[in-house]
Amino acid sequence: MTSREVGSARPLAERPVWKALEEHHHKIRNRLRQISADDPGRGKRLNAETAGLHLDDTKRRVTDESLQLPLRLADDRGPAARIEAISGGEKVHATEQRAALHAALRAPRTTALMRRYIQSRTRSAR
Protein backbone atom coordinates (compact mmCIF):
# COMPACT_ATOMS: atom_id res chain seq x y z
CA MET A 1 0.00 0.00 0.00
CA THR A 2 1.45 3.35 -0.96
CA SER A 3 1.13 6.56 1.00
CA ARG A 4 -1.28 7.83 -1.64
CA GLU A 5 -3.59 4.82 -1.15
CA VAL A 6 -3.47 5.08 2.63
CA GLY A 7 -4.19 8.81 2.67
CA SER A 8 -6.94 8.85 0.05
CA ALA A 9 -9.69 7.00 1.88
CA ARG A 10 -13.13 7.54 0.39
CA PRO A 11 -15.62 9.21 2.78
CA LEU A 12 -17.78 6.76 4.72
CA ALA A 13 -21.05 7.99 3.23
CA GLU A 14 -19.79 7.14 -0.27
CA ARG A 15 -18.97 3.52 0.50
CA PRO A 16 -21.31 0.70 -0.61
CA VAL A 17 -21.40 -0.81 2.87
CA TRP A 18 -22.57 2.56 4.26
CA LYS A 19 -25.39 2.52 1.73
CA ALA A 20 -26.23 -1.02 2.88
CA LEU A 21 -26.36 0.24 6.48
CA GLU A 22 -28.74 3.03 5.50
CA GLU A 23 -30.98 0.65 3.56
CA HIS A 24 -30.98 -1.80 6.46
CA HIS A 25 -31.96 0.97 8.87
CA HIS A 26 -34.90 1.99 6.70
CA LYS A 27 -35.94 -1.64 6.34
CA ILE A 28 -36.08 -2.38 10.09
CA ARG A 29 -36.72 0.98 11.75
CA ASN A 30 -40.43 0.44 12.50
CA ARG A 31 -40.62 -3.34 12.48
CA LEU A 32 -39.75 -4.71 15.94
CA ARG A 33 -42.81 -6.97 16.08
CA GLN A 34 -42.08 -8.36 12.64
CA ILE A 35 -38.38 -8.83 13.43
CA SER A 36 -39.29 -10.74 16.60
CA ALA A 37 -41.87 -12.87 14.79
CA ASP A 38 -39.43 -13.73 11.97
CA ASP A 39 -36.67 -14.81 14.36
CA PRO A 40 -37.83 -17.10 17.19
CA GLY A 41 -34.22 -17.74 18.32
CA ARG A 42 -33.42 -14.09 18.90
CA GLY A 43 -34.24 -14.34 22.62
CA LYS A 44 -31.28 -16.66 23.18
CA ARG A 45 -28.85 -14.84 20.89
CA LEU A 46 -29.59 -11.32 22.12
CA ASN A 47 -29.33 -12.01 25.85
CA ALA A 48 -26.07 -12.09 27.75
CA GLU A 49 -24.98 -12.12 31.33
CA THR A 50 -21.60 -11.06 32.62
CA ALA A 51 -20.16 -9.55 35.78
CA GLY A 52 -23.57 -9.70 37.43
CA LEU A 53 -25.21 -7.71 34.63
CA HIS A 54 -27.99 -9.05 32.46
CA LEU A 55 -28.15 -7.56 28.97
CA ASP A 56 -31.34 -8.01 26.97
CA ASP A 57 -31.30 -6.64 23.43
CA THR A 58 -34.48 -8.40 22.32
CA LYS A 59 -36.48 -5.16 22.51
CA ARG A 60 -34.10 -3.34 20.21
CA ARG A 61 -34.56 -3.19 16.47
CA VAL A 62 -31.52 -5.27 15.73
CA THR A 63 -30.95 -8.32 13.56
CA ASP A 64 -27.92 -10.45 12.77
CA GLU A 65 -27.37 -8.19 9.76
CA SER A 66 -27.51 -5.14 12.06
CA LEU A 67 -24.62 -6.60 14.03
CA GLN A 68 -22.56 -7.53 10.96
CA LEU A 69 -22.83 -4.36 8.88
CA PRO A 70 -20.78 -2.11 11.23
CA LEU A 71 -18.04 -4.75 11.26
CA ARG A 72 -18.06 -4.83 7.46
CA LEU A 73 -17.83 -1.03 7.44
CA ALA A 74 -14.80 -1.16 9.73
CA ASP A 75 -13.14 -3.81 7.56
CA ASP A 76 -13.91 -1.76 4.45
CA ARG A 77 -11.79 1.07 5.84
CA GLY A 78 -8.77 -1.24 5.60
CA PRO A 79 -7.38 -1.16 9.14
CA ALA A 80 -4.99 -4.05 8.47
CA ALA A 81 -3.43 -2.27 5.50
CA ARG A 82 -3.15 1.00 7.45
CA ILE A 83 -1.47 -0.76 10.37
CA GLU A 84 0.93 -2.45 7.97
CA ALA A 85 1.70 0.90 6.29
CA ILE A 86 2.41 2.55 9.64
CA SER A 87 4.53 -0.38 10.79
CA GLY A 88 6.41 -0.33 7.50
CA GLY A 89 7.35 3.32 7.86
CA GLU A 90 5.28 4.50 4.90
CA LYS A 91 4.07 8.07 4.58
CA VAL A 92 0.53 7.89 5.92
CA HIS A 93 -0.06 11.52 6.88
CA ALA A 94 -0.97 13.38 3.70
CA THR A 95 -0.49 16.80 5.28
CA GLU A 96 2.91 16.05 6.81
CA GLN A 97 4.38 14.07 3.90
CA ARG A 98 6.41 11.93 6.27
CA ALA A 99 6.20 8.53 7.85
CA ALA A 100 4.38 8.00 11.10
CA LEU A 101 7.15 6.76 13.34
CA HIS A 102 5.13 5.74 16.38
CA ALA A 103 5.85 2.08 15.72
CA ALA A 104 9.55 2.66 15.05
CA LEU A 105 10.07 4.60 18.24
CA ARG A 106 8.58 1.77 20.28
CA ALA A 107 10.32 -1.04 18.39
CA PRO A 108 13.57 -2.74 19.36
CA ARG A 109 16.59 -1.22 17.61
CA THR A 110 17.05 -4.45 15.69
CA THR A 111 13.87 -4.15 13.63
CA ALA A 112 14.10 -3.04 10.01
CA LEU A 113 11.79 -0.09 10.66
CA MET A 114 13.94 1.19 13.52
CA ARG A 115 17.13 0.75 11.45
CA ARG A 116 15.58 2.79 8.61
CA TYR A 117 14.53 5.47 11.09
CA ILE A 118 18.03 5.70 12.56
CA GLN A 119 19.56 5.83 9.07
CA SER A 120 17.20 8.60 7.97
CA ARG A 121 17.97 10.65 11.09
CA THR A 122 21.70 10.15 10.56
CA ARG A 123 21.47 11.27 6.93
CA SER A 124 19.40 14.35 7.77
CA ALA A 125 21.86 15.38 10.50
CA ARG A 126 24.76 15.53 8.04
N, C-alpha and C positions, 0 to 999 in steps of 0.2 A: 504494500500500500504506500503510495507516495504522499508527500505532504499536501499536495493539491487535493487528492482524494479524501484524506482525513479532514481537511479544513472546509470542504465544500458540501457538507451534509445538507440534504434537501430539508426544508421546513417540515415539521411533523404533519401539519394539516394538508400537505401535498402528497403524502405517502398513501399507497393503496390500503395498508392495514389501518390507517387512521380513518379512511373512508368506511372500511368494514366496521370499525368501532362505532362510528356515527350511525350507520345503517342498523347495526345491532341494537343500539340504544333506542332508536325509533321503533324498532320491531317489538321490543319488550317493555317499553316504558309504562304502559297502562294495562299490563296483562298478568299480574301476579296470580290470579285465580287460574288462568289458563296454563301458566308455567307450572304451577303446583299440580294441576290435573294431568298434564302431559308427562310428568316425571315423578312417579310414585316413590322412587328411591332417594329423592332429594333430602328427605328428613335425616337419613343416615349420613349422607355425604356432607351436608352443610351444618352439621353439629360437631363441636369439638369441646374437649375439656382439658384444661392444663392449668397447673399452678393454682388449683382451687377455683378457677373461673370457668363458667360454662358459656360457650359462644353458640348462638343459634342464629344462623343466617337464612333460615327458611322463609322468613317474612320479608326478605329483601328480593327485589327484582334482579335476580342473578341466576345465570345458567352456567353450564360447563363452558360454553363459548365465552360468556362474560369473563370467566376467570382466565381463559387462554389468550384472548385478544391483547390484553396489556403486555403479556409476556412476549407475544409475537412482535408487538410494537417496539419493545425494548431490544429484542434480537435484531430487528430491522435497522436499528441505529448503528449496528456493528460494533458493539463494545469489545469483542475479542480482537478485532482488527485495530481498534484504537489503542487498546492496551499493548498490543504487539508493537505498534508504531512508536508509542512512548518508550517502551522498553528497548526498542532498537535504536533510539536516539534520533528518530526522524523529526523533521520540522512539523509540528502539529499545531502551532499557534500562528494563524495566518497574519495577525497583526504584528507579531514580534519577529517573524521570519527567522526563528532559531529553534533548536531542539528543546523540548521540555526535558530537563535533566534531573527531575525528581528521583527517577529510578536509579540513575547513575550515582547520584550522591549518596544513596542508601545501599548501594551494591558493594560487595567486596572488591578490592582493588584489582583482583585477578580477572574479573569479568571483562568481556570484550567491550561492552558499553563504557565501563569505567576507564579502560585503557584509551579508548577513543577520546573521551572527555579530557583526560590528562594530556594527551597529545595535542588536542586543539587548544587547550589553555597554554601549553608550552609554546606552540607556534605563535599564538597571538601576543605573547609576552615579549617576543623577540623584536 
